[in-house]
Amino acid sequence: MQVLAGQENPNKSRWWGIGAIGTFLLGHVKTLLSLFSMGKTGGAVLSAGVAIVFYAWLYQWEFAVGVVVMVLMHELGHVMAARQKGLPVTAPFFIPFLGALIMLKRNPRDAVTEAYIAMGGPVVGTAAALLCFLLAWVLGHPLFYVIAYIGFVLNLINLLPIHPLDGGRIAVTVTRWMWVAGLLSGIVIVIYIKSILLFIVWALFSIDLFLRFVWRGPNQGRSYTLYGRIDRKIDEIAYANWLISGYQYTGDLEFTTYSDLEGRQWVEVYWDLTGATQKFEMQEQGIVKRVHSTSVEYKWNQAPKRLVMKVEIDYIPHENDQYYVVSRKVRWRYGLAYGGLALFLMLMMWAVHMKIPPFVGFM
């Protein structure tokens, strides 16, 4: 997930409104994703179009397109890195004034893989911003300098060692003490750039660190829920008296769970009323505590008529003791890459400052 840092504006009420909109969208990501049920490409294009409209509302449309392209290249870096590691991902989903996000359909099995995918975004994003800077240098157009500057800032902020930013995921291969550095430096940066959205990210990261290492210890009591549904055609229900017995059943369900040789975990849920068995893939390894139905809907307007049960799988993530085991050679390699990339981004921001005052005539 990417966070776009805000800039000061005389119209503070507008920025407070934008912050409220962004916070609302972040809290309703799952609902928004369900609205874009038009395929990976269609959802990405539509959400990108919405983001362009929001940015164009405040700035020039050329600037709006440039910002979305910078965010897109950053997210494509994550997508390419994830696919190289054999992990399926969703298409980028744009959230105005927050950036964009992709979701892994299966979590990495070790910290090095997680860091590799996280590093892909800033590397490709930085390359795109550098290309824009060179284009500005050749054409002498200030707009490209501004877009390049936004790209450099975006990728530098994402290198902060704060979860869920990319830097927080890269830090696990170097040393988890970098999270402490992110905790301290993050609030300084938040105060400096006056970004409400970045403050929310920092606050959530602080709470997570406290719960993980101070209050409860690693993974103790940190339960999560996987949501799913079982869809059954009424004509296929063998139990003839299902309607008399009452289909609005909510409560615990029978289940079995197992893992395959690739480390993927599955949960098979049995719906005794219909005789249906549905298999769900877990996003990560975990201890399943409870599987239960929250509601059953009768889809009588559809053809054929169907029963749909909404299912929740409550589990506690299992953190492999070997997850954070990284060789010294790999730690040095990622540490140098992380530090080198951050230094390069700061130098390029300085280079843009030397060419043109940032945001003049555009912000």
N, C-alpha and C positions, 0 to 999 in steps of 0.2 A: 504494500500500500504506500502511496506517495502522499506527501503533504505539501501543498503550496503555501509558502510563507506569505503573509499579508504585508502590505506596505501602508504607511500612513496616508490618510486622505482627509481633507478638510470636512468632508461630509461623513461624520462619524456614524450617524444613524444608518446610513446605507451599509457601512461595513458591519455594524452590529446585526443588521438584517441578514447580510450574507453569511455571517458566522452562524446565525440561528438556522438558516437554511442548510448550510453544510453539515452542522451537527445533526439535524434531523435526518438528512440523507444517510449519514454514516450509521445512525442507529437503526435504519430501516433498509439496510443493504439487501437482506434476503427477500423482503417484500418487493423491492425494486427489481431485483433479478427475475422474479417470477413474472413481472410485467413484460419483460423482454423475451418472451417465449417464442422467438422467431429465428432460432438458430444462433450459432456462435457469431458468425459474421454480421448478421442482421442486428443483433443486440449491440455489438461493439460499434457499428456504424451509427445506429440511432442514438446511443448514449454519447458518442463523440459529437454528433450534431447538436444535441442539447447543450453540451459543454461549450461549444463554439457560440451558440446563441447567448448563453449567460455571459461569456467573456466579452462578446461584441456589444452587449448592453452597456458595459462600462468603458470599453476601449474600442479601438478601430478593429474592423473585421479581419484585416490582414494580420494584426497582432494576435487576435483570437485563434486564427488558424495556425499560426506559428507556435503558440503555446501548446495547443493540442497535439501538434506533430512532435514537439519535444517530449511531451508526456508519453505519447504513443511509442516512440523509439525506446524510451526507458523501459516500458512494460514489455515490448517485444524482446528486449534483451533477457528479461526473466523467462519469457516463453521459450526462447531458443535454448537457454541454459537448462531449463527443466526437461525439455525434450531430449537434449543430449544425454541426460541422466535417466531417461526412460520413464519420467513421471508425467502423467497426463495433467493438463491445466485447462482452465477456462480461457475464453477470449478476454481481452482487456475490457473492463467496465469503467466508464468515465463518470466521475462525480465532480460537478463544478465546484471550484475553489478548494477541493481536497486533492485533486489529481486523478488517479485511476488506480485500479487494483486488478490483480488476477488471483485466482484461487487454485491451489493445488488440490487435485482430487485424491491424492494419496500423499501422506507426509513423508519426508526423507527419512532414511533409516540411520543416518549418522550426521554429525555436525558438519563434516567436510562437504557433503552433498548440499546441505542447507546453505552453507556459505557460498558454494559455487553458484547456486541459483540466485542468491542475493547479489553476488558480485556482477552477474550478467547485466542487471539493469543499469547500474552506474557506468559500467564500461561502454555499453552500446549507447547509452544516453549522452555520455561525455563525447564520444566519437561524433554523434549527430550535432551536438552543440559546437564542436570544433569545426565541422564542415560548414555550419552556418556562419561561424566567425570568419573563415577563409572566404566564403562567398561575400560577406560584408566587406572584407578587405579588398577584394577584386572589384566589386561594384561600387563601393563607397557609399552604400545606402545605410542610413542610420537604423532603419527598421530591423535589418538582419543582425546588427550589433545588439540591439535590445533583446531580440529573440534568443541569440546566443547567450547573452548574460542570464536570461531566465533559465536556460538549460543548464548552465554551470551552477547557478544557485540551487536549482532543484536537485541536482545530483549530489551537491555538497551537503545539503540538509539531510538527504537520505543516507548519508554516510555517518550521521551521528550514531554512536553506539547505544541506541535506544530501541527496544522492541516496540512496535513491529517494523520499524524502519530497517532498511537494508544493513546499515552499520551494526545494529543490534544482533543481526543474524551472522554477520561476518565475524563479529567479536568472539563468538564461541570457539572459533578455530585458533584464535590468538591467545586470549585469556579472558575468562569471565570477569576479571577485575576491570575490564574496559566498561562493563555495565555501570560500575561505580563512577567511573570518569564521565560516562554519559549522564548519570543522575545529577552530577554536580555541574557539568558544563551545559547540560540541556536547559536548566532554569535560567542560566545567564543569557543564553541565546534567545530564549523565549522573551525575556525582559527587553533585550536589545532590539529585536525585530517586532515586538509587540504583536505576536500572532496568537490569537485565541485558540485556533485549531491545533497548533503545535503544543500549546500548553495542555490541552486535553490529552494529546498523545503522551506527553511527558508525565502527566498525573496518573494515567492508567498504567504506564510502565512502572512508576514509583510504587503504586499499590501492589502490582504483581510481584515486584521484588520483595516487598515487605511480607506478603503472604507466603511467598515461596521459601524465603531464607530466614525470616525472623519469627513470624507468628506461628506458622503451621509446619514448616519444613517442606522439603521437596514433595510435591504432588499430594500431600495429605489433605483430604477433604476437598480437593479441587475437582469437582465432578463436572462433566459435560454431557450434552444431550445430542444425539443424532436423530434427525427427523425423517420419517418415511411414510409410505402409504401402501396399503394392500388393496388392489383393485380386482374385483371379482364379478364376472357376469352372472346375473341371477339365474339364467338358464342352466348354468354349470353347477349350481349348488345342489348337491345330492340330498341334503336334509330337507325333506318336504315341508316340515312344520317350522321353518326358520322364522317366518313372519309372526307366527303365534308365540314362539319362544321369546320374541323380542330381539330385533337386530341392533337396537341402540345400546350395545354393550360397551361399557368402559371398565377397565381394570387390567390386572396383570395378564400377560400372555406367556405361553410356553415357548421356550427358545433353546437353541443350541448354538454354540460358538466354536469356531476352529480357525486355524491359520494354515496357509499353504506354504510351499517351500520358498516362495519369494518374500515371505514375511507379511503378506496381506492377511488381514483378519476379516472373517465373515460372521454374520449373525443370521441364523435361519429362524424365522418366526412362524409359529403355527396358529392359524385362526380356526378353532374347532367348529364354530358355527357353520362355516362354508367348506371346511376341509382344505383350505388353501394354505400353501406354504410359500413364504416369500423370503428371498435371500438378500441381505443388505451388506454392502462392503463398508467396513469401518475406515475412517480417514486416517486413523492411527491405531497402534496397538493399545489395548486397554482392558481393564477388568470390568465386565458388564455386571452392573448391580441390579438393574431392573429393566424389563421391557413391558410396556403397557400401552393400552389404547386410550386415546383422548376423546375420540368421537367416531361415529359411523354414520355415513350419509347415504341416503337412498337417491340415486341419480335416475329418477323416473322419466325425465325429459329426454334422456339419451336413448339411442337405439344402437345396440341392445341395452336394456336396463341393467344398471350395475349397483353393486354395493361397494363403497369405498371406506376403508378404515384408516384413520390417521394414527400412526405409531410413533412413540418416543422410546429411544434406547438410551438409558442413563448409564454412564460408565466413568471410571476414573482412569485417566491416561497412565499407561505403563512406560516409565522412562528407563530405557535400557542403560545399565551401568556403563556400558562401553560406548554410549552415544557421543560423549565428549572426549573420548580418548583419541588424541591427535598426536602424530609424531612431531618431533622437534623441527624436522625439515619442513613439514607442511605448515607449522606455525610460523616459521620465519618467512616462508613464501607468501602466505596470505597477509602477514603483518607488513611486509615490504610493499606488497601490491596495494594494500589498504592505505598505508601512509603515503605512498607515491601518488596514488590517484587523488587523494585529498589535497596534497601539495600542488599538483598540477591544476586542479580546479581553482584553487586560490590564486595561482599565478595567472590563469586565464581571466579570472574576474578582474584582476589588476590591469591586465592588458586591455580589456574592454574599457575600463575607466580611463585609460590613457588615450583611447581613440575617441570616445564620446561619453559625455555625462549620462549615466543610466536613466532611462525612462523619459528623457526630455521630449516633450511634444507628444508622448504616447500615453503616459499614465495620468 
